[in-house]
Amino acid sequence: MKIVDKTAAIEEHWAKGDVLKDKDGYKALIVQNDSKKYCLMDIDSNNTSNETYSTNNIDVYGNPCSSVEKLYSNYSDKWHKVPSTLILGE
């Protein structure tokens, strides 16, 4: 009998607006910047380096990509989608 670990074979499907978390617990939101590239915008509430959300180079993780698929290809080994609900107005 052969046992196959299928947990490693699960592929996530990322989309604009998804919340991701890395192995260190940092959180990011998949957004499109002013150059129409996709990036992981820092939304970690513990990060006090800035008080606004932005897609400037210092406020995103990694480098922006031309597609969500490319973003997934570059960062899926460190970032994973998490269940989330966006609450506006707090």
N, C-alpha and C positions, 0 to 999 in steps of 0.2 A: 504494500500500500504506500502511496506517495501523498504527502501532505503539501498543499500549495497555499502559501500565505497570500491571500488576495487583498489584504489591507494596503500593501505597497503599490498595488496596481490601480487603485482608485484615482481617477483623474477628475479634478475639479474643473468646473466651467466658470470662468471669471467674466464679469460684465461691469460696465461703468456703473458706479454707485455701490458696488460690493465693499464690505468692510473686511479687511485682512488683519491678521495678527502674526507676528514673527515668533521665532523660538525664544526670544528674550522678553516677549510680552508687549512689544510696541505695536500700536494700531495705526492703520492707514486706510484711506478711502481711495478707490480707483476713480480718478477724475480725468478730464481732458483739459489741458492748459491752453493758454492763448495761442500757442503755435499749433493747436489741434493734435497734439501728441498726448498719449496716455501716460499717467504717472501715479505713483503711490503718495498721496498727500498725507502728511503727518497729522493725525487727529488725536494723538495721545494726550490725555488730560493732565498727565504728570509732567509733560514737557513745558517748562515755564520760560523757555527762551524767547517765545513770542506769544502775543495774546490774540492773534488773528490767524485764520486759516488762509493759506496762500499756495500757489503753485510755483512760486519762485524757487530757484535751484536749491536754496538753503532750507526750504520747507518741504522738500520731497525726499523720499528714500530712493536711492539709485538714480538711474538716468531715464528720462522720458523715452517712450517707444512709439512707433508709428501705428501700432495696433494693440488691442487687448491681448491677442494671441501671442504677440512678441513679448509683451509684458509678462505673461504667464510663462513663456519659455525661459525668460531670463531670471525670474524670481520665484517660481513655484517650489524650488528646493528649500527656500527659507520662509516663505510667506504662505499662509493658508486662510481660506475663507472661513468666517465665523458667522453664526446667526446674529442678526442685528435688526434693530428698529430705529429709524431716524425720527427724533423728536425735535420739532422746531419750536422756538419761542421761549426757551428756558434761559 
